[in-house]
């Protein structure tokens, strides 16, 4: 069964929910797409045992919609808050979450990889990473906490303060991805991994994940309002 939405589709493949983002462009996180992705994860919790999140060919996600981010303090704050809540929902989601990166995953797109349990990407001329500092935006606490939790320590400063973007094979070494495949193997590999993890006892998996990640999520929630207020208050709009 396929449920079509404006930018997100939901399809059950046995016990696996296949969630696909496709806005026909860069798959930016927008006021429209963020709640759709969130709703897809809510539905998966009811109907599936594991999730694969993927994107359109060549693009997993280009990050937050720059038109909204540059529209003013109120719009930027609202979008960053909604996005951060989505990352936390995925990071805490009780089911196995496999990210199938179809290409570029930049800024907020890289963070989607960071909150997945298993990250598989396609090999090719793609860029992955956090470029915020290079475009004049401070990294929110939720961004650098996710990076610190998932990336190799020796690459952390280059990947955050250095705003380095990586090719997929290099992203494996840094920690944004677990492995790369040929494009035609991406979805079969991700679905196979989801099928494997879906066979684990669900309660044990979900409670263990929540326990392991509670420190990060509590810290992000405690600091979210003040951090985003400071960041958006210092941004230059227009």
Phi, psi and omega in degrees: 000132179243129174252116181268136174233182187293325180229353187227136174241152182233126181222132176271126174244083187068239180271003186251132173268121176261112182251121185240126176265130177202100177262007181080359182226246187259003183057046178290149173280118188230171175300339177273316187282327183300310178294332177292317177296317179300316180295324178296321177291325175297317180294319179300323179299333181269329192244347187231179177239352177201164185227138167245123175252127183219179183229192178279165183303126177087348185214115168281302181192136180265010179094197183290143181300113184294332178297319178288317182298330181264003185282341181149168185299318183296314181293319179296316180299313183298319182289317178297320179294314179298320179295317180296321178294325176294315179301316180295321178299315180292318182297326180265357186304132188291342181265158173300134180239117180250125176266124178249095187277115185275358181166235182296137174218093190243142177056242179301337175290322175295325179293330173300319175297320183297331182266001175279157177280320177230134184237114179242132182233162176273144174282144179155187185278062185242160181242137180225131175150180181262114181252013188304312184300324182291339179253014172086017180247126175296148176285124174298159179302319181298329181288309184285337175290319176296316179299315181296327181286333190248340187264155175296133187304320184290345178257357192298313183295318178297324184281342181246285180297327180278353176054035184283134173256140188240147167291157185307315181296323177291328179296334175293314180296322181288323179120000176289329179236156173267326177196165177240155179223171168291152183307319182289346181261353187298303185294315176302321180295317181294318179293323178295318178295320178296318177300318180297312182288332179295340180279347177288152177302120189296318181296316180297319180296310185294316180291323178294317178299313181299317180295317182293331188253003186298322182298314180295312185294324178295317180296317180297316181294323180294328186255357192300308185299310183294322181294312181291327176297316179295315183296309182291333177291339180259352182289151175256126186250162177101000000 
